[in-house]
Amino acid sequence: MTPQAVKKSVQFVARQSWFPAIGKRTIPYIDKVLYKATRGRFGSMSASGFTGLLLTTIGRKTGKERSVPLLYVGHEGKYYLTGSNWGQQRHPAWSGNLIANPEATLTIKGKRIPVTARLLEGADREAIWPVLTTTWPAYDIYTERSGRELRVFELTPR
């Protein structure tokens, strides 16, 4: 199977109604193990032809470091994260952490990158949305399922 065929297959599966229920209970745990074992060089997203990273934020309630594996889109020298939370009604905790403290660290292919996050709204969000949904078309479905606007963050290297 070609890399493009793998990506298309994963995108198809991600749009299925049953996928979030299974994915949210398995993929983050698998990714945490993979990222830890490979020192941040490999996760399930990279295995399926997508771009994955480990986002480390400071917990807004605990003040402790919190790491979460996520899909990202690189565009024009910046990194974009979408707070889909698998199409659930609530925003993901990491997005609240970024709003409270926009300084974070990305680990991509084993390299740690300090970044500053900015929540995109209005025209800025609308401009990047087609780029995001080209990579992960399920974001449109997750928006419908969740009944909320998915948070989109632009992360700029410091």
C-alpha positions in Angstrom: 0.0 0.0 0.0 1.4 3.4 -1.0 1.8 6.1 1.7 -1.0 8.2 0.0 -3.3 5.2 0.2 -2.5 4.7 3.9 -3.4 8.4 4.5 -6.6 8.2 2.6 -7.6 5.0 4.5 -6.9 6.6 7.9 -8.9 9.7 6.8 -11.8 7.5 5.9 -11.7 5.6 9.2 -11.5 8.9 11.1 -14.8 10.1 9.6 -16.7 7.0 10.8 -19.1 7.6 13.7 -17.5 4.8 15.8 -13.9 6.0 15.5 -13.8 8.7 18.2 -15.2 6.4 20.8 -12.4 3.9 20.2 -9.7 6.3 19.1 -9.9 8.5 22.2 -9.5 5.5 24.5 -6.5 3.9 22.7 -4.5 6.2 20.4 -3.3 8.7 23.1 -2.0 5.9 25.3 -0.3 4.2 22.4 1.3 7.5 21.3 2.5 8.3 24.8 4.3 4.9 24.9 5.7 5.3 21.4 6.9 8.8 22.0 8.5 7.8 25.4 10.2 4.8 23.9 11.5 6.7 20.9 12.4 9.9 22.7 9.7 11.8 20.8 10.8 10.6 17.4 7.8 8.4 16.5 4.1 8.2 17.1 1.0 6.6 15.5 0.5 9.7 13.3 3.9 9.4 11.7 3.3 5.7 11.2 0.2 6.5 9.1 1.8 9.3 7.1 0.6 12.3 9.1 2.5 14.8 11.1 2.4 14.1 14.9 4.0 15.9 17.8 4.1 15.9 21.6 2.7 19.2 23.0 4.0 20.1 26.5 2.0 22.8 28.3 1.8 24.0 31.9 -1.4 22.9 33.5 -3.6 25.9 34.3 -4.8 24.3 37.6 -1.8 22.3 38.7 1.1 24.3 37.4 2.7 21.0 36.4 3.9 20.0 32.9 1.3 18.2 30.8 2.2 16.4 27.6 -0.3 15.2 24.9 0.3 13.7 21.5 -1.5 15.6 18.7 -1.8 15.8 15.0 -0.3 19.1 13.6 -0.2 20.9 10.3 2.9 22.8 9.4 2.3 25.8 7.2 4.5 28.7 6.3 7.0 28.1 9.1 4.4 27.8 11.8 2.6 24.9 13.5 -1.2 24.6 13.8 -3.2 22.6 16.3 -6.9 21.9 16.3 -8.7 21.3 19.5 -11.1 18.7 18.2 -11.2 16.5 21.3 -12.5 13.7 19.0 -15.7 15.6 18.4 -16.8 15.8 22.0 -18.8 18.7 23.4 -15.9 20.0 25.6 -12.7 21.6 24.5 -9.6 19.5 25.2 -7.8 20.4 28.4 -4.6 21.2 26.6 -6.3 24.1 24.7 -7.3 25.7 28.0 -3.7 25.3 29.2 -2.5 27.1 26.1 -5.0 30.0 26.6 -3.9 30.4 30.2 -0.2 30.1 29.4 0.7 30.4 25.6 4.4 29.3 26.2 4.8 25.6 25.3 7.2 23.1 23.9 6.7 20.9 20.9 8.6 17.6 20.4 8.8 16.7 16.8 10.9 13.8 15.6 12.9 14.0 18.8 13.6 17.7 18.6 12.2 20.0 21.3 10.9 23.4 19.9 9.9 26.2 22.3 6.8 28.0 20.9 4.3 30.7 21.7 0.7 29.9 20.9 -2.0 32.2 19.7 -5.7 31.2 19.6 -7.0 32.0 16.1 -10.4 33.7 15.7 -12.4 35.3 13.0 -10.6 35.9 9.6 -7.3 34.4 10.8 -9.1 31.1 11.8 -11.2 31.1 8.6 -8.0 31.5 6.4 -6.2 28.5 7.9 -9.3 26.2 8.2 -9.2 24.8 4.6 -5.5 23.9 5.1 -6.4 22.0 8.3 -9.3 20.2 6.8 -7.2 19.2 3.7 -4.9 17.3 6.1 -7.7 16.0 8.4 -11.2 16.2 6.8 -12.8 14.8 9.9 -12.5 18.2 11.6 -15.6 19.3 9.8 -17.5 16.2 11.1 -16.1 16.8 14.6 -17.4 20.4 14.5 -20.9 19.1 13.6 -20.8 16.4 16.3 -19.5 18.6 19.1 -21.8 21.5 18.4 -19.0 24.0 19.1 -16.3 25.8 17.1 -13.1 23.9 17.4 -10.2 25.9 18.8 -7.3 26.5 16.4 -3.9 27.5 17.6 -1.0 29.0 15.7 2.3 28.1 17.3 5.3 30.2 16.4 8.9 29.1 17.3 10.6 31.3 19.9 
